[in-house]
Amino acid sequence: MSDTEDDNEISFTVKFLGRVGVVHPSGHNILEEAAQSLKTPDPYSSEKAAKKSKVHLFVSLSGIDILENKTKFLLYTCPLSTVSFCAVLPSSHKVFGFVAKHPAVDSYHCYLFKSKTLAYLLVSAVGDVFRAANKEESVKGGRDLIVEALRHKNKMLQKENSELRRMLAEKNNQE
């Protein structure tokens, strides 16, 4: 994370445990129920296909994005306005999650992650982002922040892609 004004996001590498549909928008009990649901997998659910994989969790003023670690494929994006709850699981201090409302339908999903050392830090970071977004939105329009964050993320991924291509070309030239 840099200190430039255009770069208002932080990234964490964590283990993605899964996404579960929930009935309420907040509460520690919702996290507990979602974690329990993931322990007893539904063989017909496609939601748990990316389960237990390493992901990059991007937290910014626009929201929370979950990118697959190796391919950088965007698994989920949750605008900050849809996130209603974020906490560390009371029964396991290495597991944390957040609840977000689905943008198209009236339902909620709980996203669960595991990190040996970053769980409390990430929950704190999400809280800080909420506070910053509330201040920023009162000064600027919230939609402008979303567009700018997406442009920035695209720019960062293009830089990374260019660097990886350069490294691959150098490696091929050495052989």
Secondary structure, DSSP 8 states (H G I E B T S, - for coil): --SSTT--EEEEEEEEEEEEEESSS--HHHHHHHHHHHHS--TT-STTTTTTEEEEEEEESSEEEEEETTT--EEEEEEGGGEEEEEE-TT-TTEEEEEEE-SSSS-EEEEEEE-TTTHHHHHHHHHHHHHHHHHHHHHS-HHHHHHHHHHHHHHHHHHHHHHHHHHHHHHHHH-
